[in-house]
Amino acid sequence: MAEPGQSAPAVTRHLTAPAARCPFCGGAPRAADGALVCPSCGAGGRCRANVVDWRGEAGREPSPVGRNALWRNDMTAADNLRRLGRAVRFCVDPVTSPLSPLAWLARARLRRYYDRTRDDPDLARRWAEHYLAGMPPPPMRVLDHGTGRGRHVGILSQLGCDVAAQDVAPDPWWSNFDRCRFQVVPPECDRLPWAAASFDLVLDWMVIENFTSERLARLAAEIARVLAPGGHWLILTANDEGLGAHVPRRNAGRLHALDAVNAIAAANGMAMMRHSYEGFYAPVLPVLVNAIRKTCAPRPLDLADYDTVLARLVAPRRRALWLAAFRNARG
């Protein structure tokens, strides 16, 4: 692991880059004219720089009816009114309104935070000391599943890890990481588009709440497949028993209990090696309270929330998030 002030160890990515697989059938695709084509099912993925996009033309083109249209003719009047109501709430909410000083400050601090994920070795060191405790030290081969904008790609790259990432939509921020291999996969695909035993660690950061229990079981089977023997699956998700859990439950539609996820992992040959509770959501107005305490704090913004005083004042089972590390016991 790089010490503060030192550069991360160099990674020869091309020696260890995980092989892409078709997300529809698992076949080994072939390169053809700037694309990957699966000879087994005929699916194609468009390649651009270090990103493979498997969504097809329909998934990449703007909606013909306009997703951002004020009134959409392909929706009922009731649905359009609900959309307008959400737009009004967005505009008057001090956390999201384009006219809110709190939102301006939050965006500015967030931009600086993302820069720090790429160039602040102390941020990366502290993240690793907390989240990778008990695991082999970096560098390692990592899949950031559900990467979003890619903050963990930046942190893990600083640590010298060989990183691959995937999500259901691309992000312009990915262009900062030419050593990382990204894949964009349609949300209905349950198969991970990577070869077996490709990774030492898979991250699922605020991702599994988007899966039903049935799809989570299929995801766990895929995680076990792409993990090398002895590799780890690291999950951070909203705590179903936590204060303010009604907000992530409303947004995602469900929250998974730690015991239920442990049972799913065990059924797929993965044993829990540790778990903990962290973070703070206020029981009243949790989004606003969280925005104020994160945005107005005197120290630099950190989206991780494992060492705050407020979290330590709350009983562990009532904290905002649970963290669990599972080890792939299958040889």
C-alpha positions as CSV (number, residue, x, y, z in Angstrom):
1,M,0.0,0.0,0.0
2,A,1.4,3.4,-0.9
3,E,2.3,5.7,2.0
4,P,1.1,9.3,2.1
5,G,3.2,11.4,-0.3
6,Q,4.3,8.4,-2.3
7,S,3.0,7.2,-5.6
8,A,1.1,4.0,-5.8
9,P,3.0,1.0,-7.1
10,A,2.8,0.6,-10.9
11,V,0.4,-2.0,-12.3
12,T,1.1,-3.9,-15.5
13,R,-2.6,-4.1,-16.3
14,H,-2.2,-6.0,-19.5
15,L,-0.7,-9.0,-17.7
16,T,-3.7,-9.5,-15.5
17,A,-6.7,-7.8,-17.2
18,P,-9.8,-10.0,-16.8
19,A,-11.2,-11.5,-20.0
20,A,-14.6,-10.2,-21.0
21,R,-17.5,-12.5,-21.4
22,C,-20.9,-12.1,-23.0
23,P,-23.4,-10.9,-20.3
24,F,-26.2,-12.8,-22.1
25,C,-24.8,-16.3,-22.5
26,G,-21.3,-16.3,-20.9
27,G,-19.6,-17.0,-24.2
28,A,-16.1,-15.7,-25.1
29,P,-16.6,-12.8,-27.5
30,R,-14.4,-12.0,-30.4
31,A,-13.1,-8.6,-31.5
32,A,-14.4,-7.4,-34.8
33,D,-14.3,-3.8,-36.2
34,G,-14.2,-2.0,-32.9
35,A,-16.7,-4.3,-31.3
36,L,-17.0,-7.5,-29.4
37,V,-19.2,-10.2,-30.9
38,C,-20.3,-13.3,-29.1
39,P,-20.2,-16.3,-31.5
40,S,-22.5,-18.3,-29.2
41,C,-25.6,-16.0,-29.1
42,G,-24.7,-13.2,-31.6
43,A,-24.8,-10.4,-29.0
44,G,-22.5,-7.5,-29.7
45,G,-20.7,-5.0,-27.6
46,R,-19.5,-1.7,-28.9
47,C,-15.9,-0.8,-27.8
48,R,-14.8,2.8,-27.2
49,A,-11.3,3.2,-25.6
50,N,-11.5,1.1,-22.4
51,V,-15.3,0.8,-22.3
52,V,-17.4,-2.1,-23.7
53,D,-21.1,-1.3,-24.0
54,W,-23.4,-4.3,-24.4
55,R,-26.8,-2.4,-24.3
56,G,-27.3,-2.4,-28.1
57,E,-28.4,0.6,-30.1
58,A,-31.7,1.1,-28.3
59,G,-30.0,1.4,-25.0
60,R,-27.5,4.0,-26.2
61,E,-29.8,6.3,-28.1
62,P,-32.0,9.0,-26.6
63,S,-35.6,8.1,-26.1
64,P,-37.7,9.2,-29.2
65,V,-40.4,10.6,-26.9
66,G,-37.9,12.5,-24.8
67,R,-37.2,11.4,-21.2
68,N,-37.0,15.0,-20.0
69,A,-40.0,16.3,-21.8
70,L,-42.3,18.4,-19.6
71,W,-45.4,16.4,-20.7
72,R,-44.9,12.9,-22.2
73,N,-47.5,11.6,-24.6
74,D,-46.5,8.0,-23.9
75,M,-47.6,8.3,-20.3
76,T,-51.0,8.8,-18.6
77,A,-52.1,12.1,-17.2
78,A,-51.8,10.8,-13.7
79,D,-48.2,9.7,-14.3
80,N,-47.3,13.0,-15.9
81,L,-48.7,14.8,-12.9
82,R,-46.7,12.7,-10.5
83,R,-43.6,13.5,-12.6
84,L,-44.3,17.2,-12.4
85,G,-44.8,16.9,-8.6
86,R,-41.4,15.3,-8.3
87,A,-39.9,18.1,-10.4
88,V,-41.4,20.8,-8.2
89,R,-40.1,19.0,-5.1
90,F,-36.7,18.8,-6.7
91,C,-36.7,22.6,-7.4
92,V,-37.8,23.6,-3.9
93,D,-35.7,21.0,-1.9
94,P,-32.7,22.8,-0.4
95,V,-30.6,19.7,-1.0
96,T,-31.3,19.5,-4.7
97,S,-32.6,22.9,-5.9
98,P,-30.4,24.7,-8.5
99,L,-31.0,27.9,-6.6
100,S,-29.9,26.5,-3.2
101,P,-26.6,27.7,-1.7
102,L,-26.4,24.3,0.1
103,A,-26.7,22.5,-3.2
104,W,-24.0,24.7,-4.8
105,L,-21.6,24.1,-1.9
106,A,-22.4,20.3,-2.0
107,R,-21.6,20.1,-5.7
108,A,-18.3,22.0,-5.3
109,R,-17.2,19.8,-2.4
110,L,-18.2,16.7,-4.2
111,R,-16.1,17.7,-7.3
112,R,-13.1,18.1,-5.0
113,Y,-13.8,14.8,-3.3
114,Y,-13.8,13.0,-6.6
115,D,-10.5,14.6,-7.5
116,R,-9.1,13.4,-4.2
117,T,-10.1,9.8,-4.9
118,R,-7.5,10.0,-7.7
119,D,-4.7,12.0,-6.1
120,D,-5.0,11.8,-2.3
121,P,-3.0,8.8,-1.0
122,D,-4.0,9.5,2.6
123,L,-7.7,9.1,1.6
124,A,-6.9,5.8,-0.1
125,R,-4.8,4.6,2.8
126,R,-7.5,5.3,5.4
127,W,-10.2,3.7,3.1
128,A,-8.1,0.5,2.8
129,E,-7.3,0.3,6.5
130,H,-10.9,0.3,7.3
131,Y,-12.6,-1.6,4.5
132,L,-9.8,-4.1,3.5
133,A,-9.0,-5.1,7.1
134,G,-8.2,-8.8,7.3
135,M,-7.7,-9.2,3.6
136,P,-4.4,-9.6,1.7
137,P,-2.9,-6.2,1.1
138,P,-3.1,-4.4,-2.3
139,P,-2.3,-4.7,-5.1
140,M,-5.0,-7.2,-6.1
141,R,-7.5,-7.8,-8.9
142,V,-10.7,-6.0,-8.1
143,L,-14.2,-5.7,-9.7
144,D,-16.2,-2.7,-8.7
145,H,-19.7,-4.0,-9.5
146,G,-22.2,-1.1,-9.8
147,T,-19.3,1.4,-10.0
148,G,-21.5,4.5,-10.7
149,R,-19.2,7.5,-11.4
150,G,-16.2,5.4,-10.3
151,R,-14.9,6.8,-7.0
152,H,-13.7,3.4,-5.9
153,V,-11.9,3.0,-9.2
154,G,-9.8,6.0,-8.2
155,I,-9.2,4.9,-4.7
156,L,-8.2,1.4,-5.7
157,S,-6.0,2.6,-8.5
158,Q,-4.1,4.7,-6.0
159,L,-3.5,1.6,-4.0
160,G,-2.0,-0.1,-7.0
161,C,-4.9,-2.5,-7.7
162,D,-5.8,-3.8,-11.1
163,V,-9.4,-2.6,-11.4
164,A,-12.3,-3.6,-13.6
165,A,-15.7,-2.1,-13.3
166,Q,-19.2,-2.3,-14.6
167,D,-22.6,-0.6,-14.4
168,V,-25.8,-0.3,-16.3
169,A,-24.9,3.1,-17.8
170,P,-21.6,4.8,-18.6
171,D,-20.2,8.0,-16.9
172,P,-17.9,10.6,-18.4
173,W,-15.7,10.4,-15.3
174,W,-14.5,6.9,-16.5
175,S,-12.3,8.7,-19.1
176,N,-9.9,9.5,-16.2
177,F,-9.0,5.8,-15.8
178,D,-7.4,4.4,-18.9
179,R,-6.0,1.5,-17.0
180,C,-9.4,0.3,-15.8
181,R,-11.6,-1.9,-18.0
182,F,-15.3,-0.9,-17.9
183,Q,-18.3,-2.8,-19.2
184,V,-21.9,-1.4,-19.5
185,V,-24.4,-4.2,-19.1
186,P,-28.2,-4.0,-19.6
187,P,-29.9,-4.0,-16.1
188,E,-31.9,-7.2,-16.9
189,C,-28.7,-9.3,-17.3
190,D,-27.9,-11.4,-14.3
191,R,-24.6,-12.8,-15.7
192,L,-21.4,-10.9,-14.9
193,P,-19.4,-10.3,-18.1
194,W,-16.1,-11.6,-16.8
195,A,-14.2,-14.9,-17.0
196,A,-14.3,-17.3,-14.0
197,A,-11.8,-16.7,-11.2
198,S,-10.8,-13.3,-12.5
199,F,-10.8,-11.3,-9.3
200,D,-9.4,-11.3,-5.7
201,L,-12.1,-8.9,-4.5
202,V,-15.6,-7.8,-5.7
203,L,-17.1,-4.6,-4.3
204,D,-20.9,-4.1,-4.1
205,W,-21.3,-0.5,-2.7
206,M,-24.9,0.5,-2.2
207,V,-25.9,-1.9,-5.0
208,I,-27.7,-5.0,-3.6
209,E,-30.7,-3.1,-2.5
210,N,-31.6,-2.7,-6.2
211,F,-31.9,-6.5,-6.5
212,T,-34.8,-8.7,-5.4
213,S,-34.0,-11.7,-3.2
214,E,-34.2,-14.0,-6.3
215,R,-31.8,-11.8,-8.3
216,L,-29.5,-11.4,-5.4
217,A,-29.2,-15.2,-5.2
218,R,-28.2,-15.3,-8.8
219,L,-25.8,-12.4,-8.3
220,A,-24.1,-14.3,-5.4
221,A,-23.6,-17.3,-7.7
222,E,-22.0,-15.1,-10.3
223,I,-19.8,-13.5,-7.6
224,A,-18.6,-16.9,-6.5
225,R,-17.8,-17.8,-10.1
226,V,-15.7,-14.7,-10.9
227,L,-13.9,-14.8,-7.6
228,A,-10.6,-16.7,-7.3
229,P,-10.4,-19.3,-4.5
230,G,-9.9,-17.4,-1.3
231,G,-11.2,-14.1,-2.9
232,H,-13.5,-11.8,-1.1
233,W,-16.9,-10.2,-1.6
234,L,-17.3,-6.9,0.2
235,I,-20.8,-5.4,0.6
236,L,-21.9,-2.1,2.0
237,T,-25.6,-1.4,2.0
238,A,-28.3,0.4,3.9
239,N,-29.2,-1.2,7.2
240,D,-32.8,-2.4,7.2
241,E,-32.9,-1.8,11.0
242,G,-31.2,1.6,11.0
243,L,-32.5,5.0,11.8
244,G,-33.9,6.7,8.7
245,A,-34.0,3.4,6.8
246,H,-37.4,4.5,5.4
247,V,-35.6,6.8,2.9
248,P,-33.3,4.1,1.2
249,R,-36.2,1.6,1.4
250,R,-38.5,4.0,-0.4
251,N,-35.9,4.8,-3.1
252,A,-34.8,1.2,-3.7
253,G,-38.1,-0.6,-2.9
254,R,-36.4,-3.0,-0.5
255,L,-33.5,-3.5,1.9
256,H,-31.8,-6.8,2.6
257,A,-31.2,-8.0,6.2
258,L,-27.6,-9.0,7.0
259,D,-28.7,-12.5,8.1
260,A,-30.6,-13.1,4.8
261,V,-27.5,-12.0,2.7
262,N,-25.3,-14.2,4.8
263,A,-27.6,-17.2,4.1
264,I,-27.4,-16.5,0.3
265,A,-23.7,-16.2,0.4
266,A,-23.3,-19.4,2.4
267,A,-25.5,-21.3,-0.1
268,N,-22.9,-20.2,-2.8
269,G,-19.8,-21.3,-0.9
270,M,-18.9,-18.0,0.7
271,A,-18.3,-17.6,4.4
272,M,-18.7,-14.4,6.3
273,M,-15.4,-13.4,7.8
274,R,-16.5,-10.1,9.5
275,H,-19.3,-7.6,9.6
276,S,-19.9,-4.2,11.2
277,Y,-22.4,-1.3,11.3
278,E,-21.5,2.3,10.4
279,G,-22.8,5.6,9.4
280,F,-25.6,7.9,10.6
281,Y,-29.1,8.7,9.3
282,A,-31.2,11.0,11.4
283,P,-34.7,9.6,12.2
284,V,-36.3,12.9,11.1
285,L,-35.4,14.6,7.8
286,P,-32.4,12.3,7.2
287,V,-31.6,13.5,3.7
288,L,-31.4,17.2,4.8
289,V,-29.6,16.5,8.0
290,N,-27.0,14.3,6.2
291,A,-26.5,17.0,3.5
292,I,-25.9,19.7,6.1
293,R,-23.5,17.7,8.3
294,K,-21.5,16.5,5.2
295,T,-21.5,19.8,3.3
296,C,-20.9,22.2,6.2
297,A,-18.3,20.1,8.1
298,P,-14.9,21.9,8.5
299,R,-12.9,18.9,7.2
300,P,-12.8,17.8,3.5
301,L,-15.8,15.9,2.3
302,D,-15.6,12.1,2.6
303,L,-18.5,10.0,1.4
304,A,-17.4,7.2,3.7
305,D,-19.1,7.4,7.1
306,Y,-17.4,4.9,9.3
307,D,-15.6,7.1,11.8
308,T,-18.0,9.9,12.6
309,V,-18.9,10.9,16.2
310,L,-22.7,10.7,15.5
311,A,-22.4,7.2,14.3
312,R,-20.5,6.2,17.4
313,L,-23.3,7.6,19.5
314,V,-25.9,5.3,17.9
315,A,-26.3,1.7,18.9
316,P,-24.6,-0.4,16.2
317,R,-27.8,-2.1,15.0
318,R,-29.4,1.3,14.5
319,R,-26.6,2.8,12.4
320,A,-27.2,3.6,8.7
321,L,-25.3,0.9,7.0
322,W,-24.0,-2.6,7.4
323,L,-20.7,-3.8,6.0
324,A,-19.9,-7.5,5.5
325,A,-16.9,-9.3,4.0
326,F,-17.3,-12.8,2.6
327,R,-14.6,-15.2,1.6
328,N,-14.9,-17.6,-1.3
329,A,-14.2,-21.0,0.3
330,R,-14.6,-22.9,-2.9
331,G,-11.3,-24.2,-4.4
